[in-house]
């Protein structure tokens, strides 16, 4: 899976914001903000990866259990899917 090229992540002050590009702005109603962990996962997804790779990245970067990492990754991916921000490869 990979981030849809019609979305970008930008940092504004201390906040990470997902912004639509081009025609996507017509369909994207609202704004999505990410915390530090979300922006970390986003950076990995920009290159393309599998869900298990995201879980492993969280385990290596943060002090979380495998179960918590799996839950957090699944929740994050579902949010991206809901706004059509994620391309399944």
C-alpha angles and dihedrals in degrees: 000000000000141000112271109252090231091073132065134185118228132180115228110185104308095339130091112215130191111220129190121228132212118339090354087079088070093059101033108087112190136356135284121213124195132204123223092277092049092051089048091054091044091057090055093046091052088068094043127253146159126264092253090058090056091051091050091048091054091048091052096045103037138038098248136126120253090247092053092046091051092049093047093048092048091050092048093049091049090054090051091048091051091061094040090246096131128075115205110218 
